[in-house]
Amino acid sequence: MFPSRGADDISQIPIKWDCFVLAMADPEVGFVARHGAGGSAVQFEPNETSKWAGKGKIVFHRPHPDSVIDAVMLSSMGKQMRKWFGRSGESFVLEEKEKGVKA
């Protein structure tokens, strides 16, 4: 999501959409996902305990037909998070078991 351009850059590993949603909902991050009535748009809003509370909402589209976020999409999502919420790579790290397409 936040490219580091290092030799072991994990931002280039595609991740499952469900893992991304779970990572956003982690208590340290604190975003709530709201799925609309149809379509692929999912709205993420910081909950009241999140350090980003009151800073607005962001919408990401669930990839389809496969619900896997590729490196290009992750990079774009990271830029949006940095722009609107000031988030960096250090504030968004997937746990080892959640990295990659295969769990």
C-alpha positions in Angstrom: 0.0 0.0 0.0 2.9 2.3 0.8 5.8 1.4 -1.5 9.2 1.4 0.2 11.3 0.5 -2.9 13.4 -1.8 -0.7 14.6 -5.3 -1.7 12.0 -6.9 0.6 9.2 -4.5 -0.4 6.0 -6.3 0.7 3.8 -3.6 -0.8 4.2 -5.4 -4.1 2.4 -8.5 -2.8 -1.3 -8.7 -3.7 -3.7 -9.1 -0.8 -7.2 -10.4 -0.4 -9.9 -7.8 -0.1 -11.2 -9.4 3.1 -7.8 -9.1 4.7 -7.7 -5.4 3.8 -11.1 -4.8 5.3 -10.0 -6.7 8.5 -6.8 -4.6 8.7 -8.8 -1.4 8.3 -11.1 -2.5 11.1 -8.2 -3.4 13.5 -8.6 -1.5 16.8 -5.4 0.4 16.2 -6.7 1.6 12.8 -10.4 1.9 13.6 -12.2 2.2 10.3 -15.7 0.9 9.8 -16.6 -0.6 6.4 -20.1 0.1 5.0 -21.1 -1.7 1.9 -23.7 0.0 -0.2 -26.8 -1.5 -1.7 -25.2 -3.3 -4.7 -22.1 -2.3 -6.6 -18.5 -2.6 -5.5 -18.1 0.7 -3.6 -17.3 0.3 0.1 -17.1 3.4 2.4 -14.6 3.4 5.2 -15.1 5.8 8.0 -13.0 6.2 11.2 -14.9 5.1 14.3 -15.2 7.4 17.3 -12.1 5.9 19.0 -9.9 6.1 15.9 -7.2 8.8 15.9 -8.6 9.7 12.5 -12.2 10.3 13.9 -13.9 13.2 12.4 -11.6 13.4 9.4 -14.1 12.2 6.9 -14.7 9.1 4.9 -13.0 7.3 2.0 -14.4 5.0 -0.6 -12.6 2.1 -2.1 -14.0 -0.3 -4.8 -13.8 -4.0 -4.1 -11.9 -5.5 -7.0 -13.9 -8.0 -9.2 -14.3 -10.6 -10.4 -11.4 -11.7 -8.2 -11.4 -9.9 -4.8 -7.6 -9.5 -4.8 -6.0 -6.1 -4.5 -2.9 -5.9 -6.8 0.2 -3.8 -6.3 -1.0 -0.9 -8.5 -4.4 -0.7 -6.8 -2.7 -0.9 -3.3 -0.3 2.0 -4.3 -3.3 4.1 -5.4 -5.2 3.3 -2.2 -2.1 4.3 -0.1 -1.8 7.6 -1.9 -5.4 8.4 -1.1 -5.0 7.4 2.6 -1.9 9.6 2.8 -3.7 12.5 1.2 -6.9 12.4 3.3 -5.7 11.0 6.6 -2.0 11.5 6.6 -1.4 7.8 7.0 2.0 6.3 6.2 3.3 2.8 5.7 4.2 2.6 9.4 0.6 3.1 10.4 -0.7 0.4 8.1 1.1 -3.0 8.3 -0.6 -6.3 7.5 0.1 -9.0 10.0 2.3 -11.9 8.6 -0.6 -14.3 8.4 -2.7 -11.9 6.4 0.0 -11.0 3.8 -0.4 -12.2 0.3 -3.1 -13.9 -1.7 -2.7 -17.3 0.0 -3.6 -17.5 3.6 
